[in-house]
Amino acid sequence: MSKIHPTAIIYEGAHVGTDVEIGPYSIIGQHVEIGDGCRIGAHAVITGHTRIGQGNRIFHSVSLGEEPQDKKYAGEPTRLEIGDFNTIREFCTFNTGTIQDGGITRLGNHNWIMAYVHIAHDCQVGNHTIFANNASLAGHVAIGDHAILGGFSTVHQFCRIGAHVITGLATSARQDIPPFLTATGNPAEPHGINSEGLKRRGYSVEAIAALKRAYKTLYKSGLSLVDAQSAIAAEAEEVAELRPLAEFLASGGRGIIR
């Protein structure tokens, strides 16, 4: 049975699942879908064509599904999709997509999003990520699974942050950050492999050693980027854990931090 505060406004057409809590003065727009078991705090505004999965904890004063902050946007029915079992803390702002991209902004499952985080239009965020306070994504950014963005980290539009990356406080990513890296600074610079995070996620000693070798190939060997990519791709034929790195490097983008 849902528990909706009498001051909350639920527009006709909205779909609210079972066992949902909606706090005082929250507003749920007409095209919003909220899955079972979600908890939504006070003064939240959820609007636009927004679909929220099950079991999400959404704290007070968030803005989800508002129009993209893009001057090309002309009222098209673009979307925001949020998966299951995410925590979204106070004052976060997530916008819908634009037709210039796929039209959808996505947040996956089991993400931990701290206060004041901004996820702009057309961003694609994976699963099990952590965004510390005030981390901000510009439009069209892609974030891989298990990535951790330090407080006040920012990511330039169209950049990619690979899986298992961790950034330090106030890191500014203006180019892609390959999977498994630790990066800090403004602009972001590489500082080795995220070994501790990989250990916690069950990576073997051998796999981490292989990733460290690949990091040295990419950043310490003196090879050109093309030659380093070729060397890593060759080793990835034998070491499965290197394949995400090899595929990321081969797939292009804004260029990687160096």
C-alpha positions in Angstrom: 0.0 0.0 0.0 1.4 3.4 -1.0 1.8 6.2 1.5 1.4 9.6 -0.2 1.4 12.8 1.9 -1.8 14.8 1.4 0.1 17.9 0.3 1.8 16.0 -2.5 0.5 16.6 -6.0 0.2 13.6 -8.4 -0.9 14.7 -11.8 -3.5 12.6 -13.7 -1.7 10.2 -16.0 1.2 9.5 -13.6 1.7 5.9 -12.7 2.7 5.2 -9.1 3.5 1.6 -8.1 2.7 -0.3 -5.0 4.3 0.4 -1.6 5.6 3.9 -2.7 6.1 6.7 -0.2 5.9 10.3 -1.4 6.7 13.1 1.0 5.1 16.5 1.7 4.8 19.0 -1.2 6.4 16.8 -3.8 5.1 17.0 -7.4 4.8 14.1 -9.7 4.1 15.0 -13.4 1.6 13.5 -15.7 4.1 11.4 -17.8 6.0 10.0 -14.8 6.2 6.3 -13.9 7.4 5.3 -10.4 8.2 1.7 -9.7 7.2 -0.4 -6.6 8.9 0.3 -3.3 10.3 3.7 -4.1 10.8 6.3 -1.3 10.5 10.0 -2.3 11.2 12.8 0.1 9.6 16.2 0.6 9.6 18.9 -2.0 10.8 16.6 -4.8 9.8 17.6 -8.4 9.7 14.7 -10.8 8.4 15.7 -14.2 8.9 15.1 -18.0 8.7 11.7 -19.6 10.5 10.0 -16.6 10.5 6.4 -15.7 11.9 5.3 -12.3 12.4 1.6 -11.5 11.8 -0.2 -8.2 13.3 0.3 -4.8 14.9 3.7 -5.3 15.5 6.1 -2.4 15.0 9.7 -3.6 15.7 12.3 -1.0 14.1 15.8 -0.6 14.3 18.7 -3.0 15.5 16.8 -6.1 14.6 17.8 -9.6 14.3 14.8 -12.0 13.1 14.9 -15.6 13.2 18.6 -16.2 13.9 20.0 -19.6 17.6 19.8 -20.8 19.7 22.8 -20.4 20.3 22.9 -24.2 19.3 25.9 -26.3 18.5 23.5 -29.2 15.8 21.8 -27.2 12.3 22.7 -28.6 9.9 20.8 -26.3 10.3 17.3 -27.9 9.1 14.5 -25.6 12.6 13.2 -24.7 13.1 10.9 -21.6 14.9 10.2 -18.4 15.2 6.6 -17.3 16.3 5.6 -13.8 16.8 1.9 -13.0 16.4 0.0 -9.7 17.7 0.4 -6.2 19.5 3.7 -6.6 20.1 6.2 -3.8 19.6 9.9 -5.0 20.4 12.4 -2.3 19.3 16.0 -1.8 19.2 18.7 -4.5 20.3 16.4 -7.4 19.2 17.5 -10.9 18.8 15.0 -13.7 17.6 16.3 -17.1 15.9 14.5 -20.0 17.7 13.9 -23.3 17.7 15.7 -26.6 16.7 14.5 -30.1 20.3 15.5 -31.3 21.4 12.3 -29.4 19.3 9.2 -28.5 16.7 11.3 -26.7 17.2 9.5 -23.4 19.3 10.2 -20.3 19.9 7.0 -18.3 21.0 6.0 -14.9 21.4 2.3 -14.3 21.0 0.2 -11.1 22.5 0.3 -7.6 24.1 3.7 -8.0 24.9 5.9 -5.0 24.4 9.6 -6.0 25.2 12.1 -3.3 23.9 15.6 -2.8 23.9 18.3 -5.5 25.0 16.0 -8.3 24.0 17.2 -11.8 23.5 14.7 -14.7 22.8 16.6 -17.9 20.9 15.6 -21.0 21.8 12.4 -22.9 24.2 11.1 -20.3 24.5 7.3 -19.9 25.5 6.1 -16.4 26.0 2.5 -15.7 25.6 0.4 -12.6 27.2 0.5 -9.1 28.7 3.9 -9.5 29.3 6.5 -6.8 29.1 10.2 -7.4 30.3 12.3 -4.4 28.8 15.7 -3.6 28.6 18.2 -6.4 30.0 16.0 -9.1 28.6 17.2 -12.5 28.3 15.7 -15.9 27.9 17.9 -19.0 25.7 16.6 -21.9 26.3 13.3 -23.7 28.7 11.9 -21.1 29.1 8.1 -20.6 30.1 6.6 -17.2 31.1 3.0 -16.9 30.1 0.5 -14.2 31.7 0.9 -10.7 33.2 4.3 -11.6 33.6 6.7 -8.6 33.7 10.4 -9.1 35.2 12.5 -6.3 33.5 15.5 -4.8 33.2 18.5 -7.2 34.5 16.4 -10.1 33.4 17.6 -13.5 33.2 15.9 -16.9 33.2 17.7 -20.2 30.5 17.0 -22.8 30.9 13.9 -24.9 33.6 12.5 -22.6 33.7 8.9 -21.5 34.7 7.6 -18.1 35.6 3.9 -18.2 34.5 1.2 -15.8 36.3 1.1 -12.4 37.8 4.6 -12.7 38.2 6.7 -9.6 38.7 10.5 -9.7 40.1 12.7 -6.9 38.5 15.8 -5.4 37.7 18.5 -8.0 39.0 16.5 -10.9 38.2 18.1 -14.3 37.9 15.5 -17.1 38.2 17.2 -20.5 39.1 14.0 -22.3 38.2 10.3 -21.9 39.5 8.4 -18.9 40.2 4.7 -19.8 38.9 1.9 -17.6 40.6 1.0 -14.3 42.5 4.3 -13.9 42.9 6.7 -11.0 42.8 10.3 -12.2 43.2 13.6 -10.4 43.8 17.3 -11.3 42.5 20.1 -13.5 42.9 19.0 -16.2 42.7 15.3 -15.2 46.0 13.4 -15.3 46.5 9.6 -14.9 47.9 8.3 -11.6 48.1 4.6 -11.9 45.5 1.7 -11.7 42.7 1.7 -9.2 44.2 -1.3 -7.5 42.3 -1.1 -4.2 38.9 -0.8 -5.9 39.7 -3.8 -8.1 40.7 -5.9 -5.1 37.4 -5.1 -3.4 35.6 -6.3 -6.5 37.4 -9.6 -6.7 40.0 -9.0 -9.3 42.9 -11.5 -8.9 46.5 -10.5 -8.1 47.4 -11.7 -11.6 44.7 -9.6 -13.3 45.7 -6.5 -11.4 49.4 -7.1 -12.3 48.4 -7.4 -16.0 46.5 -4.1 -15.8 49.5 -2.4 -14.2 51.6 -3.6 -17.1 49.1 -2.3 -19.6 49.1 1.1 -17.7 52.9 1.2 -18.1 52.6 0.4 -21.8 50.1 3.2 -22.3 51.7 5.9 -20.1 55.3 5.0 -19.2 56.8 3.2 -22.2 57.4 6.1 -24.5 55.3 4.4 -27.2 52.9 6.4 -29.4 49.2 6.0 -28.5 48.7 3.9 -31.6 51.6 1.6 -30.8 50.5 1.3 -27.2 47.0 0.5 -28.3 48.3 -2.3 -30.5 50.4 -3.8 -27.7 47.6 -3.8 -25.3 45.2 -5.3 -27.8 47.7 -8.1 -28.5 48.0 -8.9 -24.8 44.2 -8.7 -24.4 44.0 -11.7 -26.7 45.5 -13.7 -23.8 44.3 -11.8 -20.8 40.5 -11.4 -20.6 40.7 -8.6 -18.0 42.5 -6.4 -20.4 39.7 -6.5 -23.1 37.6 -3.7 -21.7 40.7 -1.5 -21.8 41.6 -2.5 -25.3 38.0 -2.0 -26.6 37.7 1.4 -24.9 41.0 2.6 -26.6 39.9 1.2 -30.0 36.4 2.9 -29.9 37.5 6.5 -30.3 36.0 9.5 -28.5 37.6 12.8 -27.5 41.0 11.3 -27.0 42.3 10.0 -23.7 44.0 11.8 -20.8 47.8 11.5 -21.2 
